[in-house]
Amino acid sequence: MSTKELVTRKEILDKARELANLIASSNEVEMFKRAEQLIKKNEKVQMLISQIKRKQKEAVHAEHYQKPNLLAQVESEIEKLNQQLDEIPVVQEFKQSQLDVNDLLQLVTSVISNTVTEKIILSTGGNPLYGETGILPDVE
C-alpha cells in the first residue's frame, strides 16, 4: 500500500452530503420544485389525478373479482385520462424537470464511478486504455 493517508467512510459520507446539498441547490432541482408547486395548484390537473386514482381502484377491484371486460374498459378510461393529463403544459414541464434532475443524478453517479475506476487503474500502474489494473509489487 502507498504511504498516502486514507480517508474514512465518515469523511466520504460527509462529502456525499455536501454534494447532495449542492445538487439540492441546483437549477434543475429549483425548476422541479417550481413545477411541482404549479401542479399542486392547478385544479384541472388535480381533478384528473383524482379521477385516475379512482379508476385505478376500480381496475384493482375488477381484476380481483375477475371481470376482464370491466378491467379493459377501466384501463382504457385510465389511458384517456393520462393522455389528457399529459397534454397540459404544466404537466409536461413537471415531467421534463423530473428528467432533468434524474439526468443530473445519473451524470454525477457516472463521474464518480468512472473517476474511481480510473484512479484504481492508474494507482496500480495499470492501463487505462484497456481498463486493466496493474500488479502492485508490495501486496502479498
Beta strands, then each sheet from edge to edge (+ up, - down):
end
